[in-house]
Amino acid sequence: MKSLVLAIGVYNALLWRQMISVGLGAVAWKLGNSG
């Protein structure tokens, strides 16, 4: 049971990191294209 919670925590951390990096990339792309 403990390993399942740990696996979900790791998965969520990776998912959030990916979402944040994609969001930052989109913002940087918009800023680069606007100028």
N, C-alpha and C positions, 0 to 999 in steps of 0.2 A: 504493500500500500504506500509506503514511504517513497519507494522508487517511482511510483506512478506520479505522485505529487511533484517530485523532483523533475521528472521528465516534462510534465506540463509547464513547470516554471521555466525550464530551459527553452522550451518551444515558444512560450510567450515572449521571453526576452529576445529571442532571435527574430520573432515576428515583428515586435516593436522596433527593433533596430533596423530592420529592412524597411518598414513603413516610414520611419523617420528619415532614413537616408534617401528614400525615393522622394519624400516631400521636400527635403532640402535641395535635391537635384532639380526638381520641378521649379522651385523658387529661383534658383541660380540660373536656370535656363530662361525663365521669363525675364529676369533682370538683364541677362545678356542680350536677349532679343529686343528688348524695349529700347536699349541704347544703341 
